[in-house]
């Protein structure tokens, strides 16, 4: 999206803390990162270097993996002088981290407000005709209903926006109702790309895979990402 020399507005509706301490008790307790970024760490594969270079930078270019960037930091690292980034978060703890890490950056706007509501209020973006909207909800309580309500309204307000919506996968079959409902809500006028991968055995009790439903994917992105998704799934497979 940054191949064009025109402003890009980026939005993160559920920003979180922006950076995570993998040595802290919660990270050590679950150990999820060990079968995720832990398997990529130290790789020389050129496909992972854009991500790994950012991670190495926040870890002080050491061989030790202690910190992992959330989506706000990854997006902030790609900001050009003409771009903007809007971060939305409701929780006080993550909000403090966001303000500490990004509060003094002129092109980054931080809002302690509901991300769904903010998206409708802030679209179309000021000063930009293109936008990347990253929606990564916790999928608790009414998140599915919020997505079904918010995404069509946001598309109506900014039809050319690129919407990247993350969703959890327990089994491929259990994810289909969400994917099919989103396709129906978006309609036939917009191009959509559904990416998913399974890294563990399918069951209905735990998240064993991950997906991203993308509305209006940029030109050339599908061919660029699909072979990498296949390779990443193979790398992260568990037993």
C-alpha positions as CSV (number, residue, x, y, z in Angstrom):
1,X,0.0,0.0,0.0
2,X,3.0,2.3,0.4
3,X,4.2,1.9,-3.2
4,X,2.3,5.0,-4.0
5,X,3.6,8.4,-2.8
6,X,0.2,9.4,-1.4
7,X,-0.9,9.5,2.2
8,X,-2.0,6.3,3.9
9,X,-4.2,6.4,7.1
10,X,-3.8,3.3,9.3
11,X,-6.3,2.3,12.0
12,X,-6.0,-0.3,14.8
13,X,-9.4,-0.7,16.5
14,X,-8.2,-3.0,19.3
15,X,-4.6,-1.9,19.8
16,X,-3.6,-3.6,23.0
17,X,-0.4,-2.6,24.7
18,X,1.8,-2.4,21.6
19,X,4.7,-4.4,23.0
20,X,4.8,-7.6,25.2
21,X,7.4,-8.8,27.6
22,X,8.0,-12.5,26.9
23,X,9.9,-12.9,30.2
24,X,7.0,-11.8,32.3
25,X,4.9,-14.3,34.2
26,X,1.8,-14.4,31.9
27,X,4.0,-15.1,28.8
28,X,6.1,-17.7,30.6
29,X,2.9,-19.4,32.0
30,X,1.3,-20.0,28.6
31,X,4.5,-20.4,26.6
32,X,2.5,-19.7,23.4
33,X,5.3,-17.6,21.9
34,X,7.7,-20.6,22.0
35,X,5.7,-22.4,19.3
36,X,5.1,-19.1,17.4
37,X,7.7,-16.4,17.1
38,X,10.1,-18.7,18.9
39,X,10.2,-21.0,15.9
40,X,11.0,-18.0,13.6
41,X,13.6,-16.4,15.8
42,X,17.1,-16.9,14.4
43,X,15.9,-17.8,11.0
44,X,17.8,-16.5,7.9
45,X,14.8,-17.0,5.6
46,X,14.3,-13.7,3.7
47,X,10.5,-14.0,4.0
48,X,10.6,-13.4,7.8
49,X,13.3,-10.7,7.8
50,X,11.0,-7.6,7.7
51,X,9.3,-8.9,10.9
52,X,12.5,-10.2,12.6
53,X,14.4,-6.9,11.9
54,X,11.8,-5.0,13.9
55,X,11.8,-7.6,16.7
56,X,15.6,-7.5,16.9
57,X,15.5,-3.7,17.1
58,X,13.2,-3.6,20.1
59,X,15.4,-6.3,21.8
60,X,18.5,-4.3,21.3
61,X,19.9,-6.4,18.5
62,X,20.8,-9.2,21.0
63,X,20.3,-12.9,20.4
64,X,17.8,-13.1,23.3
65,X,14.1,-12.9,22.5
66,X,12.6,-10.9,25.3
67,X,10.1,-8.5,23.8
68,X,7.5,-9.0,21.0
69,X,5.8,-6.2,19.1
70,X,2.0,-5.9,18.9
71,X,0.3,-4.5,15.9
72,X,0.6,-0.8,17.0
73,X,4.4,-1.0,17.1
74,X,4.5,-3.0,13.8
75,X,2.4,-0.3,12.1
76,X,4.2,2.5,13.7
77,X,7.5,1.2,12.4
78,X,6.2,1.5,8.8
79,X,4.9,5.1,9.1
80,X,6.2,7.5,6.5
81,X,6.2,11.2,7.0
82,X,2.9,11.5,5.0
83,X,1.1,8.7,6.9
84,X,-1.0,8.6,10.1
85,X,-1.8,5.9,12.6
86,X,-4.9,5.9,14.9
87,X,-4.9,3.5,17.9
88,X,-8.0,2.7,19.9
89,X,-8.1,0.9,23.2
90,X,-10.5,0.8,26.1
91,X,-8.5,-0.8,29.0
92,X,-6.4,1.5,31.3
93,X,-3.4,-0.8,31.4
94,X,-2.7,-1.1,27.7
95,X,-3.7,2.5,27.2
96,X,-0.9,3.6,29.6
97,X,1.6,1.5,27.5
98,X,0.4,3.1,24.3
99,X,0.7,6.6,25.7
100,X,4.2,5.9,27.1
101,X,5.4,4.4,23.8
102,X,3.6,6.6,21.2
103,X,2.2,9.6,23.0
104,X,4.9,12.0,21.8
105,X,4.7,11.1,18.1
106,X,2.8,13.6,16.0
107,X,1.5,11.2,13.4
108,X,0.1,8.8,15.9
109,X,-3.3,9.5,17.5
110,X,-4.4,7.6,20.6
111,X,-8.0,7.2,21.6
112,X,-9.3,5.6,24.7
113,X,-12.7,4.6,23.2
114,X,-14.5,1.7,21.8
115,X,-12.8,0.7,18.5
116,X,-16.0,-0.1,16.7
117,X,-17.6,3.2,17.5
118,X,-14.5,5.1,16.7
119,X,-14.2,3.5,13.3
120,X,-17.6,4.8,12.2
121,X,-16.8,8.3,13.7
122,X,-13.3,8.6,12.1
123,X,-14.0,7.4,8.6
124,X,-13.4,8.7,6.0
125,X,-9.9,9.7,7.2
126,X,-8.9,13.3,7.0
127,X,-6.1,14.1,4.6
128,X,-5.9,10.6,3.0
129,X,-7.8,8.8,0.3
130,X,-6.5,5.4,1.3
131,X,-6.7,3.5,4.6
132,X,-5.6,0.2,6.2
133,X,-8.1,-0.8,8.9
134,X,-6.8,-3.5,11.2
135,X,-9.5,-5.1,13.4
136,X,-8.2,-7.6,16.0
137,X,-10.9,-8.1,18.6
138,X,-10.7,-10.5,21.6
139,X,-13.9,-12.3,20.3
140,X,-15.5,-12.1,23.7
141,X,-19.2,-11.4,24.4
142,X,-20.6,-9.5,21.4
143,X,-17.6,-9.2,19.1
144,X,-19.2,-11.2,16.3
145,X,-22.4,-9.1,16.4
146,X,-20.3,-5.9,16.6
147,X,-18.4,-6.9,13.5
148,X,-21.5,-7.8,11.5
149,X,-22.9,-4.4,12.4
150,X,-19.8,-2.2,12.1
151,X,-18.0,-3.4,9.0
152,X,-20.9,-2.7,6.5
153,X,-21.3,0.7,8.0
154,X,-17.6,1.4,7.8
155,X,-17.5,0.2,4.2
156,X,-20.4,2.5,3.4
157,X,-18.5,5.5,4.8
158,X,-15.2,4.6,3.1
159,X,-15.7,2.1,0.3
160,X,-12.0,2.0,-0.8
161,X,-10.7,1.1,2.7
162,X,-8.6,-2.1,3.1
163,X,-10.1,-4.0,6.1
164,X,-8.0,-6.7,7.7
165,X,-10.1,-8.6,10.2
166,X,-8.4,-11.2,12.4
167,X,-10.5,-14.2,13.7
168,X,-9.7,-17.3,15.8
169,X,-9.9,-20.9,14.3
170,X,-10.7,-23.9,16.4
171,X,-11.8,-26.1,13.5
172,X,-12.0,-25.0,9.8
173,X,-15.7,-25.9,9.9
174,X,-16.4,-23.8,12.9
175,X,-14.9,-20.7,11.2
176,X,-17.0,-21.0,8.1
177,X,-20.2,-19.4,9.4
178,X,-18.2,-16.2,10.3
179,X,-16.4,-16.2,6.9
180,X,-19.6,-16.8,5.0
181,X,-21.6,-14.2,6.9
182,X,-18.8,-11.6,6.3
183,X,-18.8,-12.4,2.6
184,X,-22.6,-11.9,2.4
185,X,-22.4,-8.6,4.3
186,X,-19.7,-7.3,2.1
187,X,-21.5,-8.2,-1.0
188,X,-20.4,-9.0,-4.5
189,X,-19.1,-5.5,-5.3
190,X,-16.0,-5.8,-3.2
191,X,-13.1,-8.3,-3.5
192,X,-12.4,-10.3,-0.4
193,X,-9.5,-12.6,0.5
194,X,-9.7,-15.2,3.3
195,X,-6.5,-16.5,4.7
196,X,-6.3,-19.2,7.4
197,X,-3.9,-21.8,8.7
198,X,-4.0,-24.6,11.2
199,X,-1.0,-25.3,13.4
200,X,-2.5,-27.9,15.8
201,X,-5.0,-30.7,15.6
202,X,-8.6,-29.5,15.1
203,X,-10.9,-29.6,18.1
204,X,-13.7,-27.4,19.5
205,X,-12.0,-26.6,22.9
206,X,-9.0,-24.6,21.9
207,X,-7.7,-22.2,19.3
208,X,-5.5,-24.3,16.9
209,X,-5.4,-22.0,14.0
210,X,-5.8,-18.4,12.9
211,X,-7.5,-16.5,10.1
212,X,-7.7,-13.1,8.5
213,X,-10.6,-11.9,6.4
214,X,-9.4,-9.0,4.1
215,X,-11.7,-6.7,2.2
216,X,-10.2,-4.9,-0.8
217,X,-6.8,-6.5,-0.6
218,X,-4.1,-4.4,-2.4
219,X,-3.2,-5.3,-5.9
220,X,-0.6,-8.2,-6.0
221,X,-1.0,-9.0,-2.3
222,X,-2.8,-12.3,-2.7
223,X,0.0,-13.8,-4.8
224,X,2.6,-12.3,-2.4
225,X,1.1,-13.7,0.8
226,X,-0.3,-17.1,-0.2
227,X,3.0,-18.9,-0.6
228,X,4.3,-17.4,2.6
229,X,1.2,-18.6,4.5
230,X,1.7,-22.1,3.3
231,X,5.4,-22.1,4.3
232,X,4.5,-20.5,7.7
233,X,1.8,-23.1,8.4
234,X,4.3,-25.9,7.7
235,X,6.9,-24.3,9.9
236,X,4.6,-23.8,12.9
237,X,2.9,-27.2,12.7
238,X,2.8,-28.9,16.1
239,X,3.5,-32.7,16.1
